[in-house]
Amino acid sequence: MDMRTHCIHFPKPNELDAVGKGFGALAQNEAFRKCVGAIDGCHIRIKALAGPASSDYVNRKLFCSIQLQGVCDSGGKFWTPLVATQDQCMTPECSTVLYSQITCTLPQPISILTPYREPLQCRVQEHYNVHHVKACSIIERAFGMIETRWRSIFFKALEVDPTFVPAIITCCAALHNICLGVGDIEEPVQEALRDNVDQAPLAVEVSGAAIRNRLAGRISAPIHQLLDHDYL
């Protein structure tokens, strides 16, 4: 087992309850206690390349970047950083790969839950979105911590060959997890220079949408009525 696998890995089955309790606390609602990860993405700026290959790395905001998609637990530790080169690579291809990796690791069913899109249809959906945002705030905080800890990497364009960027980011994520494991928490700076990836719904199976609807309807339900087998 190399250092990357040792430091960056999916929660083990015996860790799921603790992770879920953390998400319930973040969301301020026990309906989210079966969540095991929060997902988001950001652009890592790179120096513009010479020649036609440069266009492969120009994102929709018209600067060169490598796109990082990360998943973290309720404590801010990264499960796995996934790197893509273009905006459209984030979904659905990366989501499919991520889903496959999770289902090979965890025995329980996994669904990716997204916020309800505007316009919202009822107060139930509004309440769900409020708690969903609170639960997902940890991934923004995780990105903020990793950016603050290695400002020379994330706060300016990387001057390396794009093929080296995944290794650099993976190293940062591994060191970030080690730091959190020993209680070294870095407060994110407010003036982060990164450009967030617009949060767009990922490819969600019908089962995932059904779980979201049931979860939204049970935000205020007693804990014994919540789902006891699906992890989100």
C-alpha positions as CSV (number, residue, x, y, z in Angstrom):
1,M,0.0,0.0,0.0
2,D,1.5,3.3,-1.0
3,M,1.2,6.6,0.9
4,R,-1.6,7.9,-1.3
5,T,-3.8,4.8,-0.7
6,H,-3.0,4.9,3.0
7,C,-4.0,8.6,3.4
8,I,-6.8,8.9,0.8
9,H,-9.4,6.2,1.0
10,F,-13.1,5.7,1.3
11,P,-14.5,5.4,4.8
12,K,-14.5,1.8,6.1
13,P,-17.9,0.2,7.0
14,N,-17.2,0.6,10.7
15,E,-16.5,4.4,10.2
16,L,-19.8,5.1,8.5
17,D,-21.8,5.8,11.6
18,A,-19.4,8.4,12.9
19,V,-19.2,10.1,9.5
20,G,-23.0,10.1,9.2
21,K,-23.3,11.7,12.7
22,G,-21.0,14.4,11.6
23,F,-23.1,15.2,8.6
24,G,-26.2,15.2,10.7
25,A,-24.5,17.8,13.0
26,L,-23.4,19.9,10.0
27,A,-26.9,19.9,8.4
28,Q,-28.4,20.5,11.9
29,N,-30.9,17.7,11.1
30,E,-30.7,14.0,11.8
31,A,-32.2,13.2,8.4
32,F,-28.7,13.6,7.0
33,R,-27.1,11.1,9.4
34,K,-26.8,8.5,6.6
35,C,-24.6,10.8,4.4
36,V,-21.0,9.7,4.0
37,G,-19.5,12.4,1.7
38,A,-19.8,15.8,0.2
39,I,-18.7,16.5,-3.4
40,D,-17.7,19.7,-5.2
41,G,-15.1,20.9,-7.6
42,C,-12.8,23.8,-8.4
43,H,-10.4,25.0,-11.0
44,I,-6.6,24.8,-10.5
45,R,-5.0,27.5,-12.6
46,I,-2.1,26.5,-14.8
47,K,0.2,28.5,-17.0
48,A,-1.1,28.9,-20.6
49,L,0.5,26.3,-22.9
50,A,2.1,27.1,-26.2
51,G,0.5,25.8,-29.4
52,P,-2.9,24.3,-30.2
53,A,-2.8,22.0,-27.1
54,S,-3.5,25.0,-24.9
55,S,-7.2,25.1,-26.1
56,D,-7.7,21.7,-24.4
57,Y,-7.2,23.4,-21.0
58,V,-9.2,26.6,-21.5
59,N,-12.3,26.4,-19.3
60,R,-15.6,28.2,-19.8
61,K,-14.3,31.2,-17.9
62,L,-11.6,31.5,-20.5
63,F,-8.4,30.7,-18.5
64,C,-6.3,27.6,-18.5
65,S,-7.0,25.2,-15.7
66,I,-7.1,21.6,-14.5
67,Q,-10.4,20.8,-12.8
68,L,-10.4,19.1,-9.4
69,Q,-13.4,17.2,-8.2
70,G,-13.1,16.2,-4.6
71,V,-15.2,14.2,-2.1
72,C,-14.6,14.6,1.7
73,D,-16.2,13.2,4.8
74,S,-17.9,15.2,7.5
75,G,-14.5,16.1,9.1
76,G,-13.0,17.5,5.9
77,K,-10.8,14.6,5.0
78,F,-10.6,13.9,1.3
79,W,-11.7,10.5,0.0
80,T,-10.2,10.9,-3.4
81,P,-9.3,13.9,-5.5
82,L,-10.3,13.3,-9.2
83,V,-8.8,15.5,-11.8
84,A,-10.2,16.3,-15.3
85,T,-8.9,18.6,-18.0
86,Q,-12.1,20.2,-19.3
87,D,-15.4,21.5,-17.7
88,Q,-17.5,18.9,-19.4
89,C,-15.4,16.1,-18.0
90,M,-16.9,16.6,-14.5
91,T,-20.2,15.1,-15.4
92,P,-21.4,12.5,-16.1
93,E,-18.2,10.6,-16.8
94,C,-16.4,11.5,-13.5
95,S,-19.5,10.8,-11.6
96,T,-19.8,7.4,-13.1
97,V,-16.2,6.6,-12.2
98,L,-16.7,7.8,-8.7
99,Y,-19.9,5.8,-8.3
100,S,-18.2,2.7,-9.4
101,Q,-15.3,3.2,-7.0
102,I,-17.7,3.7,-4.1
103,T,-19.9,0.7,-4.8
104,C,-16.8,-1.5,-5.1
105,T,-15.7,-0.4,-1.6
106,L,-19.0,-0.1,0.4
107,P,-21.6,-2.8,0.8
108,Q,-24.5,-0.4,1.1
109,P,-26.3,1.3,-1.8
110,I,-25.0,4.7,-2.6
111,S,-26.9,7.6,-4.2
112,I,-25.7,11.1,-5.1
113,L,-28.2,13.7,-3.8
114,T,-28.4,17.2,-5.3
115,P,-30.3,20.3,-4.3
116,Y,-33.7,20.9,-5.8
117,R,-33.5,23.3,-8.7
118,E,-35.2,26.7,-8.8
119,P,-38.0,27.4,-8.9
120,L,-38.8,25.3,-5.8
121,Q,-42.2,23.7,-5.7
122,C,-43.0,23.8,-2.0
123,R,-41.6,24.6,1.5
124,V,-40.5,21.0,1.9
125,Q,-38.0,21.4,-1.0
126,E,-36.9,24.7,0.5
127,H,-36.2,23.2,3.9
128,Y,-34.3,20.3,2.3
129,N,-32.1,22.7,0.3
130,V,-31.3,24.7,3.4
131,H,-30.1,21.7,5.3
132,H,-28.4,20.3,2.2
133,V,-26.3,23.5,1.9
134,K,-25.2,23.2,5.5
135,A,-24.2,19.6,5.1
136,C,-22.2,20.3,1.9
137,S,-20.4,23.3,3.4
138,I,-17.6,21.0,4.6
139,I,-16.3,20.4,1.1
140,E,-15.9,24.1,0.5
141,R,-14.1,24.3,3.9
142,A,-11.9,21.4,2.9
143,F,-10.9,23.1,-0.4
144,G,-10.4,26.4,1.6
145,M,-8.1,24.7,4.1
146,I,-6.0,23.0,1.4
147,E,-5.7,26.2,-0.6
148,T,-4.6,28.2,2.5
149,R,-2.1,25.6,3.6
150,W,-0.4,25.6,0.1
151,R,-1.0,29.1,-1.2
152,S,2.0,29.0,-3.6
153,I,0.2,26.1,-5.4
154,F,-3.4,27.2,-5.4
155,F,-3.2,31.0,-5.4
156,K,-1.3,31.4,-8.6
157,A,-1.0,29.6,-11.9
158,L,1.0,26.4,-11.7
159,E,4.1,26.5,-14.0
160,V,4.4,22.8,-14.6
161,D,3.4,20.4,-17.3
162,P,-0.3,19.6,-16.9
163,T,0.5,15.9,-16.7
164,F,2.2,16.5,-13.3
165,V,-0.8,18.4,-11.8
166,P,-2.7,15.3,-10.7
167,A,0.3,14.1,-8.7
168,I,0.8,17.5,-7.1
169,I,-2.9,17.7,-6.1
170,T,-2.9,14.2,-4.8
171,C,0.1,14.9,-2.7
172,C,-1.5,18.0,-1.2
173,A,-4.7,16.0,-0.4
174,A,-2.7,13.3,1.3
175,L,-0.8,15.8,3.4
176,H,-4.0,17.6,4.2
177,N,-5.5,14.4,5.5
178,I,-2.4,13.7,7.6
179,C,-2.6,17.2,9.1
180,L,-6.3,16.8,10.0
181,G,-5.5,13.4,11.6
182,V,-3.1,15.0,14.1
183,G,-5.4,17.9,14.8
184,D,-3.6,20.5,12.6
185,I,-6.5,22.5,11.3
186,E,-5.9,25.4,8.9
187,E,-8.6,28.1,8.9
188,P,-9.5,29.0,5.3
189,V,-8.7,32.5,4.2
190,Q,-11.7,34.6,3.1
191,E,-10.0,36.0,0.0
192,A,-9.5,32.7,-1.8
193,L,-8.5,33.3,-5.4
194,R,-9.9,30.1,-6.9
195,D,-12.9,30.0,-9.2
196,N,-15.6,27.6,-8.0
197,V,-17.1,25.2,-10.4
198,D,-20.8,26.0,-10.8
199,Q,-22.7,23.5,-8.8
200,A,-24.7,21.6,-11.4
201,P,-26.7,18.4,-10.7
202,L,-24.7,15.3,-11.2
203,A,-26.0,12.2,-13.0
204,V,-28.5,10.8,-10.5
205,E,-30.2,7.4,-10.8
206,V,-33.9,7.2,-10.3
207,S,-33.3,5.6,-6.9
208,G,-31.2,8.7,-5.9
209,A,-34.0,11.1,-6.8
210,A,-36.5,8.9,-4.9
211,I,-34.3,8.9,-1.8
212,R,-34.0,12.7,-2.0
213,N,-37.7,13.1,-2.1
214,R,-38.2,10.8,0.8
215,L,-35.4,12.5,2.7
216,A,-36.9,16.0,2.0
217,G,-40.3,14.8,3.4
218,R,-38.7,13.5,6.6
219,I,-36.5,16.5,7.5
220,S,-38.7,16.9,10.6
221,A,-39.6,13.3,11.2
222,P,-38.6,11.3,14.3
223,I,-35.2,9.6,13.9
224,H,-36.7,6.1,14.0
225,Q,-38.6,6.9,10.8
226,L,-35.5,7.7,8.8
227,L,-33.9,5.4,6.2
228,D,-31.9,2.8,7.9
229,H,-30.2,1.2,4.9
230,D,-29.3,3.7,2.2
231,Y,-26.2,5.8,2.4
232,L,-26.1,9.1,0.6
